[in-house]
């Protein structure tokens, strides 16, 4: 691909050139980021789900690491979340002291603010410590 031109995202979907707002995709990023990036929703995309079992944070009381599974479901309106920026955003919790309930709420708020979906649901399942597994859900809007 010549020079500084960005490739077509996927001309079969009619998205045209890659949006300029995507500064992370295609770049080398070696640190967490504060916000997710978005791109225009392709026609026919009605639901998006991301899941990972590799989100770490710190217990605000003991400082011990908490490991969580995170499932993010949303109904896009005009934008979709770019997955590399989401991965780097989730990485930002690694050194943060946060209860699982607040973790779910903060992720849901970021998705709602950045992508402005019709609805978003974030489910955080914290791995057992002391024999207790914790699952918490944060929702914004309606997931139809």
C-alpha positions as CSV (number, residue, x, y, z in Angstrom):
1,X,0.0,0.0,0.0
2,X,1.6,3.3,-1.0
3,X,2.8,5.9,1.5
4,X,0.4,7.2,4.1
5,X,-2.8,6.1,2.5
6,X,-5.1,4.0,4.8
7,X,-6.6,0.9,3.3
8,X,-10.3,0.5,2.7
9,X,-11.9,-0.9,5.9
10,X,-13.9,-3.3,3.7
11,X,-15.4,-2.0,0.5
12,X,-17.8,-4.9,0.4
13,X,-19.6,-3.4,3.4
14,X,-19.6,0.1,2.0
15,X,-17.7,1.6,4.8
16,X,-15.2,3.4,2.6
17,X,-11.8,4.6,3.8
18,X,-10.8,3.9,7.4
19,X,-12.1,6.6,9.7
20,X,-9.4,9.2,10.8
21,X,-10.6,8.9,14.4
22,X,-9.0,5.4,14.7
23,X,-5.6,6.4,15.9
24,X,-4.8,3.1,17.8
25,X,-5.6,0.5,15.1
26,X,-2.5,0.0,13.0
27,X,-0.3,1.7,15.5
28,X,2.1,0.3,18.0
29,X,0.7,1.1,21.5
30,X,2.5,-0.2,24.5
31,X,0.4,1.3,27.3
32,X,-3.2,1.3,28.4
33,X,-5.6,3.9,27.1
34,X,-8.3,6.0,28.8
35,X,-11.0,5.6,26.1
36,X,-12.2,3.3,23.4
37,X,-12.3,4.3,19.7
38,X,-15.3,3.8,17.4
39,X,-16.0,3.4,13.7
40,X,-19.3,3.7,11.7
41,X,-21.6,0.7,12.2
42,X,-21.9,-1.5,9.1
43,X,-25.4,-2.0,7.7
44,X,-27.0,-5.1,9.2
45,X,-25.0,-5.1,12.4
46,X,-27.6,-5.5,15.2
47,X,-25.7,-6.8,18.2
48,X,-22.0,-6.9,19.3
49,X,-20.5,-9.0,22.0
50,X,-17.0,-9.0,23.4
51,X,-15.7,-11.4,26.0
52,X,-12.4,-11.9,27.8
53,X,-11.3,-13.8,30.8
54,X,-8.1,-11.7,31.3
55,X,-9.2,-8.5,33.0
56,X,-7.2,-7.7,36.1
57,X,-7.7,-5.0,38.7
58,X,-6.8,-4.5,42.4
59,X,-8.9,-5.1,45.4
60,X,-9.5,-1.7,47.0
61,X,-9.2,-3.1,50.5
62,X,-6.3,-5.6,50.3
63,X,-4.5,-4.5,47.2
64,X,-4.5,-8.1,46.0
65,X,-5.1,-8.7,42.3
66,X,-8.6,-9.6,41.2
67,X,-9.1,-11.5,37.9
68,X,-12.4,-11.2,36.1
69,X,-14.2,-12.4,33.1
70,X,-15.9,-9.5,31.3
71,X,-18.7,-9.8,28.7
72,X,-19.8,-6.6,26.9
73,X,-23.0,-6.7,24.8
74,X,-24.4,-3.7,23.0
75,X,-26.9,-2.8,20.4
76,X,-25.1,-0.3,18.1
77,X,-26.9,2.8,16.9
78,X,-24.4,4.5,14.5
79,X,-21.0,3.4,15.9
80,X,-19.2,0.2,16.8
81,X,-16.3,-0.2,19.3
82,X,-12.9,-1.0,17.8
83,X,-11.6,-4.1,19.6
84,X,-7.9,-3.1,19.9
85,X,-8.8,0.1,21.7
86,X,-11.1,-1.9,24.0
87,X,-8.3,-4.3,24.9
88,X,-6.1,-1.4,25.8
89,X,-8.9,0.3,27.7
90,X,-9.5,-2.9,29.8
91,X,-5.7,-3.0,30.4
92,X,-6.0,0.3,32.2
93,X,-7.7,-1.4,35.1
94,X,-4.7,-3.5,35.8
95,X,-3.2,-1.1,38.4
96,X,-6.5,0.4,39.6
97,X,-8.2,-0.3,42.9
98,X,-11.8,-1.0,42.0
99,X,-14.6,-3.2,43.3
100,X,-16.2,-5.5,40.6
101,X,-19.4,-3.6,40.7
102,X,-17.7,-0.3,39.9
103,X,-15.6,-2.1,37.2
104,X,-18.8,-3.1,35.4
105,X,-20.3,0.3,35.8
106,X,-17.1,2.1,34.5
107,X,-16.9,-0.1,31.5
108,X,-20.6,0.3,30.7
109,X,-20.3,4.1,31.0
110,X,-17.3,4.2,28.7
111,X,-19.1,2.2,26.0
112,X,-22.2,4.3,26.4
113,X,-20.3,7.6,26.2
114,X,-18.0,6.6,23.3
115,X,-20.2,4.5,21.0
116,X,-23.6,5.8,22.1
117,X,-25.3,2.5,21.6
118,X,-29.1,1.9,22.0
119,X,-28.2,-0.2,25.0
120,X,-25.2,-1.9,26.7
121,X,-24.8,-4.6,29.2
122,X,-21.5,-5.4,31.0
123,X,-21.2,-8.6,33.1
124,X,-18.2,-9.0,35.3
125,X,-17.6,-12.4,36.9
126,X,-14.8,-12.1,39.4
127,X,-12.8,-15.3,39.9
128,X,-13.3,-16.9,43.3
129,X,-11.3,-15.7,46.3
130,X,-12.2,-17.3,49.6
131,X,-14.5,-19.7,47.7
132,X,-16.9,-17.0,46.5
133,X,-17.5,-16.1,42.9
134,X,-19.0,-12.7,42.3
135,X,-21.0,-11.7,39.3
136,X,-22.3,-8.2,38.7
137,X,-24.1,-6.5,35.8
138,X,-24.3,-2.9,34.7
139,X,-26.8,-1.8,32.0
140,X,-27.4,1.4,30.1
141,X,-30.3,2.0,27.7
142,X,-32.2,-1.0,26.2
143,X,-30.8,-4.1,24.6
144,X,-34.0,-5.0,22.7
